[in-house]
C-alpha cells in the first residue's frame, strides 16, 4: 500500500519517454526520469513522482552502457541460461 500511494500513475510513468520524444532540448543519448532530486524518498511527493528531469549518469553507469551486449552475454552465461543476443 505504501508504494501504491507513493508511485506514479501509468500516464505519469510515460512522461520521461514523451519528454525524450517531444522536447527540443533532448539530445540523443540523454536520459530522463521523474524529478526527485529535491525530495527525499518515502514522503508524500517522493522520487517516483513529479515532472521529468534530465538524469546525469554516474561513471559506472556509463561504463556499463559502453559494454553493451557483452554485459548480457556474461549475465546469461553466469546464470546458465541459453539466450541468443
C-alpha distances in whole Angstrom, upper triangle without the diagonal:
4,5,5,6,9,10,13,14,17,19,18,18,22,23,24,26,28,29,31,32,33,34,37,36,35,37,37,35,33,29,26,23,20,22,20,24,24,20,19,15,12,14,13,15,14,17,15,16,19,23,24,26,29,28,30,30,31,34,33,31,34,36,33,34,38,38,36,37,38,35,33,37,36,33,34,37,35,33,36,34,37,36,38,38
4,6,5,6,9,12,14,17,19,18,17,21,22,23,25,27,27,29,31,32,32,36,35,33,35,35,33,31,27,24,21,18,19,17,20,20,17,15,12,8,10,10,12,11,14,12,14,17,21,22,24,26,25,28,28,29,32,31,29,32,34,32,32,36,36,35,36,37,34,33,36,36,32,33,36,35,32,36,35,37,36,39,37
4,5,5,6,9,12,14,17,15,14,18,19,20,22,24,24,26,28,29,29,33,32,30,32,32,30,27,24,21,18,15,17,15,19,19,16,14,11,9,11,11,12,10,11,9,11,15,18,19,21,23,22,25,25,26,29,28,26,29,31,28,29,33,33,32,32,34,30,29,33,33,29,30,33,32,30,33,32,34,33,35,34
4,5,5,8,9,12,14,13,13,17,18,19,21,23,24,26,27,28,29,32,32,30,32,32,31,28,25,22,18,16,18,17,20,21,18,17,14,11,13,11,12,12,13,11,11,15,18,19,22,24,23,27,27,28,32,30,28,31,33,31,31,34,35,33,34,35,32,31,34,34,31,32,35,34,32,35,33,35,34,36,35
4,6,8,10,13,15,14,14,18,18,20,22,23,24,26,28,28,29,32,31,30,33,33,32,29,25,22,19,16,17,16,19,19,16,15,13,10,10,8,10,10,12,10,10,14,17,19,21,24,24,27,28,29,32,32,29,32,34,32,32,36,37,35,36,38,35,34,37,37,34,35,38,37,35,38,36,39,37,39,38
4,7,10,13,15,12,13,16,16,17,20,21,22,24,26,26,26,30,29,27,30,30,29,26,22,19,15,12,14,12,16,15,12,12,9,7,8,6,7,6,9,7,7,11,14,16,18,21,20,23,24,25,29,28,26,29,31,29,29,33,34,33,34,35,32,32,35,35,32,33,37,35,33,37,35,37,36,38,36
4,7,10,11,9,9,13,13,14,17,18,19,21,23,24,24,27,26,25,27,27,26,23,20,17,13,10,12,12,16,16,13,14,11,10,11,10,9,8,8,5,6,10,13,14,16,19,18,22,22,24,27,27,24,27,29,27,27,30,31,30,31,33,29,29,32,33,29,31,34,33,31,34,33,35,33,34,33
4,7,8,6,6,10,10,12,14,15,16,18,20,20,21,24,24,22,25,25,24,22,18,15,12,9,11,12,16,17,15,15,13,13,13,11,10,9,10,6,5,8,11,12,15,18,18,21,22,24,28,27,24,27,29,27,26,30,31,29,31,33,30,29,33,33,30,31,35,34,32,35,33,35,33,34,32
4,5,5,6,9,10,13,14,14,16,18,19,20,21,25,25,23,26,26,25,23,20,17,14,12,14,16,19,20,18,19,17,16,17,14,13,13,13,10,9,11,12,14,17,20,20,24,25,27,30,30,27,29,31,29,28,32,33,31,31,34,31,30,34,35,31,32,36,35,33,36,34,35,33,34,32
4,5,5,6,9,11,12,12,15,17,17,18,20,24,24,22,25,24,24,22,19,16,14,12,16,17,21,22,21,22,20,19,20,18,16,16,15,12,11,13,14,14,17,20,20,24,24,27,30,29,26,28,30,28,26,30,31,28,29,32,29,28,31,33,30,30,34,34,32,34,32,33,30,31,30
4,5,5,7,10,11,10,12,15,15,15,17,21,21,20,23,23,23,21,18,15,13,12,15,17,21,22,21,22,21,21,21,18,16,17,16,13,11,12,12,12,16,18,19,23,24,27,30,30,27,28,31,29,27,31,32,30,31,33,31,30,33,35,32,33,36,36,35,37,34,35,33,33,31
4,5,5,8,10,10,11,14,15,15,16,20,20,18,21,22,21,19,16,13,10,8,11,13,17,18,17,19,17,18,18,16,13,13,12,9,8,8,8,9,13,16,16,20,22,24,28,28,24,26,29,27,26,29,31,29,30,33,30,29,33,34,31,32,36,36,34,37,35,36,33,34,31
4,6,7,8,10,11,13,14,15,16,20,20,18,20,20,19,17,14,11,9,8,11,13,17,19,18,19,17,18,18,17,14,14,12,9,9,10,10,10,13,15,15,19,19,22,25,25,22,23,26,24,23,26,27,25,26,29,26,26,29,30,28,29,32,32,30,33,31,32,29,30,28
4,6,5,6,9,10,11,12,14,17,18,16,18,18,18,16,13,11,10,10,13,16,19,21,20,22,20,21,22,20,17,17,15,12,12,12,11,10,13,15,15,19,20,23,26,26,22,23,26,24,22,26,27,25,26,29,27,26,29,31,28,29,33,33,32,34,31,32,29,29,27
4,5,5,6,9,10,10,11,15,15,13,16,17,17,14,12,9,8,8,11,14,17,18,18,21,20,21,21,19,16,16,14,12,10,9,8,7,10,12,14,17,19,22,25,26,22,23,26,25,23,26,28,26,27,30,28,27,31,32,30,31,35,35,34,36,34,35,32,32,29
4,5,5,6,9,10,10,14,13,11,13,14,13,11,8,5,5,7,10,13,15,17,18,20,19,21,21,20,17,16,13,12,11,10,8,6,8,9,10,14,15,19,22,22,18,19,23,21,19,22,24,22,24,27,25,25,28,30,27,29,32,32,32,34,32,33,30,30,27
4,5,5,6,9,10,13,14,11,13,13,13,11,9,7,8,10,13,16,19,21,21,23,22,24,25,24,20,19,17,15,14,14,12,9,11,11,13,16,17,20,23,23,19,20,23,21,19,22,23,21,23,26,24,23,27,29,27,28,31,32,31,33,31,31,28,27,25
4,5,5,6,8,12,13,11,13,14,15,13,12,10,11,12,14,18,20,22,23,25,24,26,26,24,21,21,18,16,15,14,11,10,12,13,15,18,19,23,26,26,23,23,26,25,22,25,27,24,26,29,28,27,30,32,30,31,35,35,35,37,34,34,31,31,28
4,5,5,5,9,9,8,11,12,13,11,10,8,9,11,12,16,18,20,21,23,23,25,25,24,20,20,17,16,15,13,10,7,9,10,12,15,17,21,24,25,21,21,25,24,21,24,26,24,26,29,28,28,31,33,31,32,36,36,36,38,36,36,33,32,29
4,6,6,9,9,6,8,9,10,8,8,7,10,12,14,18,19,21,23,25,25,27,27,26,23,22,19,18,17,16,13,10,10,10,12,14,16,20,22,23,19,19,22,21,18,21,23,21,23,26,25,25,28,30,29,30,33,34,34,36,33,34,30,29,26
4,6,9,10,8,10,10,12,11,11,11,13,15,17,21,22,25,26,28,28,30,30,29,25,25,22,20,20,18,15,13,14,13,16,18,19,23,25,26,22,22,25,24,21,23,25,23,25,28,27,27,30,32,30,31,35,36,35,37,34,34,31,30,27
4,7,9,8,11,12,15,13,13,12,14,16,17,21,23,24,26,29,28,30,30,29,25,25,23,21,20,18,14,12,14,14,17,19,21,25,27,28,25,24,28,27,24,26,28,26,28,31,30,30,33,35,34,35,38,39,39,41,38,38,34,34,30
4,5,6,9,11,14,11,12,11,14,15,16,19,20,22,24,27,27,29,29,28,24,24,22,21,19,17,13,11,12,11,15,17,19,23,25,27,24,23,26,26,23,25,28,26,29,32,31,31,34,36,35,36,39,40,39,42,39,39,36,35,32
4,6,8,11,14,12,14,13,16,18,18,22,22,24,26,29,30,32,32,31,27,27,24,24,23,20,16,14,14,13,16,18,20,24,26,28,25,23,27,27,24,26,29,27,30,33,32,32,35,37,36,38,41,41,41,44,41,41,38,37,33
4,6,10,12,10,12,12,15,16,16,20,20,22,24,27,28,30,30,29,26,25,22,22,21,19,15,13,11,10,13,15,17,21,23,25,22,21,24,25,22,24,27,26,29,31,30,31,34,36,35,37,39,40,40,43,41,41,37,36,33
4,7,9,6,9,9,13,15,15,19,19,21,24,26,26,29,29,29,25,24,21,21,20,18,15,12,11,9,11,13,15,19,20,22,19,18,21,22,19,20,23,22,25,28,27,27,31,32,31,33,36,36,37,39,37,37,34,32,29
4,6,6,9,11,15,18,18,21,21,24,26,28,28,31,32,32,28,27,23,23,23,21,18,15,13,10,12,13,14,18,19,21,18,16,19,20,17,18,21,20,23,25,25,26,29,30,30,32,34,35,35,38,36,36,32,31,27
4,6,9,11,15,19,20,22,23,26,27,29,29,32,33,33,29,28,24,24,24,23,20,16,15,12,13,14,14,17,18,20,17,14,17,18,14,15,18,17,19,22,22,23,25,27,27,29,31,32,33,35,32,32,29,27,24
4,7,10,13,17,18,20,20,24,26,27,27,30,31,31,28,26,22,22,23,22,20,16,14,11,11,11,11,14,15,16,13,11,14,14,11,12,15,14,17,19,19,20,23,24,24,26,28,29,30,32,30,30,27,25,22
4,7,10,14,15,17,17,20,22,24,24,27,28,28,24,23,19,19,20,18,16,12,10,7,8,8,9,13,14,16,13,12,15,15,12,14,17,16,20,22,21,22,25,26,25,27,30,30,31,33,31,32,29,28,24
4,7,11,12,14,15,18,19,21,20,23,24,25,21,19,16,15,16,16,14,10,9,6,5,7,8,12,14,15,12,11,15,15,12,15,17,16,19,21,20,20,24,25,24,26,29,29,29,31,30,30,27,27,24
4,7,9,11,12,15,17,18,18,21,21,21,18,16,13,12,13,12,10,6,5,4,5,9,10,14,17,18,14,15,18,18,16,19,21,20,22,25,22,23,27,27,26,28,31,31,31,33,31,32,29,29,26
4,6,8,11,13,14,15,15,17,18,18,15,13,9,9,9,9,8,5,6,7,6,10,11,14,18,18,15,16,20,19,17,21,22,21,23,26,23,23,27,28,26,28,31,30,30,33,31,32,30,30,27
4,6,9,11,11,13,12,15,15,14,11,10,7,6,6,5,6,4,6,9,9,13,14,17,20,21,18,20,23,22,21,24,26,25,27,29,26,26,30,31,28,30,33,33,32,35,33,35,32,33,30
4,6,8,9,11,12,14,14,14,10,9,6,8,7,5,5,5,5,8,9,12,14,17,20,21,19,20,24,23,22,25,28,27,29,31,28,29,33,33,31,33,36,35,35,38,36,38,35,36,33
4,6,5,8,8,11,11,12,9,7,4,7,7,7,9,9,8,11,10,13,15,16,20,21,19,21,24,23,23,26,28,27,30,31,28,29,33,33,30,33,36,34,34,37,36,38,36,37,34
4,6,8,10,13,13,14,11,10,7,11,11,10,11,11,9,11,10,11,14,15,18,19,18,20,23,23,23,26,28,28,31,32,29,30,34,33,31,34,36,35,35,38,37,39,37,38,35
4,7,10,13,11,13,10,9,8,12,11,10,12,12,11,13,13,15,17,18,22,23,22,24,27,27,27,29,31,32,34,35,32,34,37,37,34,37,40,38,38,42,41,43,41,42,39
4,7,9,8,9,7,6,6,10,10,10,12,13,13,15,15,17,19,19,23,24,22,25,28,27,27,30,32,32,34,36,32,33,37,36,34,36,39,37,37,41,40,42,40,41,39
4,7,7,9,8,6,7,10,11,13,15,16,16,18,16,18,19,19,23,23,22,25,27,27,27,30,32,32,34,35,32,32,36,35,32,35,38,36,35,39,38,41,39,41,38
4,6,9,8,5,6,8,10,12,16,16,16,18,17,18,19,19,23,23,21,24,27,26,26,30,31,31,32,33,30,30,34,33,30,32,35,33,32,36,35,38,36,38,36
4,7,8,6,8,9,11,14,17,18,19,21,20,22,23,23,27,26,25,28,30,28,29,33,33,33,35,36,32,32,36,35,32,34,37,35,33,37,36,39,38,39,38
4,6,5,9,10,10,13,16,18,19,22,21,23,24,25,28,28,27,30,32,31,31,35,36,36,37,38,35,35,39,38,35,37,40,38,37,40,40,42,41,42,40
4,6,9,10,9,11,15,17,19,22,22,24,26,27,30,30,29,31,34,33,33,36,37,37,38,40,36,36,40,40,37,38,42,40,38,42,41,43,41,43,41
4,7,8,6,7,11,13,15,18,18,21,23,24,28,28,26,29,31,30,30,34,35,34,36,38,34,34,38,38,35,37,40,39,38,41,40,42,40,41,39
4,5,6,8,12,13,14,17,16,19,20,21,25,25,23,26,28,27,27,31,32,31,33,34,31,31,35,35,32,34,37,35,34,38,36,39,37,38,36
4,5,7,10,11,11,13,12,15,16,18,21,21,19,22,25,23,23,27,28,28,30,31,28,28,32,32,29,31,34,33,32,35,34,36,34,36,33
4,7,10,10,12,14,13,16,17,19,23,22,20,22,25,24,23,27,28,27,29,30,27,27,31,31,28,30,33,32,31,34,32,34,32,34,31
4,7,9,11,14,14,18,19,21,25,25,23,25,28,26,26,29,31,29,31,33,30,30,34,34,31,33,36,35,34,37,36,37,35,36,34
4,7,9,13,14,17,19,22,25,26,23,25,28,27,26,30,31,30,32,34,32,32,35,36,33,35,38,38,37,40,38,40,37,38,35
4,7,10,12,16,18,21,25,26,23,24,27,27,25,28,31,29,31,34,31,31,35,36,34,35,39,38,37,40,38,40,37,37,35
4,7,9,13,15,18,22,23,20,20,24,23,22,25,27,26,28,30,28,28,32,33,31,33,36,36,35,38,36,37,34,35,32
4,6,9,12,15,19,20,17,18,22,22,20,23,25,25,27,29,27,28,32,32,30,33,36,35,35,38,36,37,35,35,32
4,6,9,13,16,17,15,15,19,19,17,20,22,22,25,27,25,26,29,30,28,31,34,33,33,36,35,36,33,33,29
4,6,9,13,14,11,12,16,16,14,17,20,19,22,24,22,23,27,27,25,28,31,30,30,33,32,33,31,31,28
4,7,9,12,10,10,13,14,13,16,18,19,22,23,21,23,26,26,25,28,30,30,30,33,32,34,31,31,28
4,7,8,6,6,10,11,10,12,15,15,19,20,18,20,23,23,22,25,27,26,27,30,29,30,28,28,25
4,6,5,6,9,10,11,13,15,16,19,20,17,20,23,22,21,24,26,25,26,29,29,31,29,29,26
4,5,5,6,9,10,11,13,15,18,18,16,19,22,21,20,24,25,24,26,29,29,30,28,28,25
4,5,5,6,9,10,11,13,16,15,13,16,19,17,17,20,22,20,22,25,25,27,25,26,23
4,5,5,6,9,10,11,14,15,12,15,18,17,16,19,21,20,22,25,24,25,24,24,21
4,5,5,6,9,10,14,14,13,15,18,18,18,21,22,22,24,26,26,27,24,24,21
4,5,5,6,9,12,12,10,14,16,15,16,19,20,20,22,24,24,25,23,23,20
4,5,5,7,10,9,7,10,13,12,12,15,17,17,18,21,20,21,20,19,17
4,5,5,9,10,9,11,14,14,14,17,19,19,20,23,22,22,20,19,16
4,5,9,9,9,12,14,14,15,18,19,20,22,24,23,23,21,20,16
4,6,6,6,9,10,11,12,15,16,16,18,20,20,20,18,17,14
4,6,6,8,9,11,12,14,15,16,18,19,18,18,15,14,11
4,5,5,6,9,10,11,12,14,16,17,15,14,12,11,7
4,5,5,6,8,10,10,12,14,15,14,14,13,12,9
4,6,5,6,9,10,11,12,14,14,14,13,13,11
4,5,5,6,8,10,11,12,11,11,9,10,8
4,6,5,6,9,10,10,10,9,8,8,7
4,6,5,6,9,10,10,11,11,12,11
4,5,5,6,9,9,11,10,12,12
4,5,5,6,5,7,7,9,10
4,5,5,6,7,9,11,12
4,5,8,10,12,14,15
4,5,9,11,14,15
4,7,9,13,15
4,6,10,12
4,7,10
4,6
4
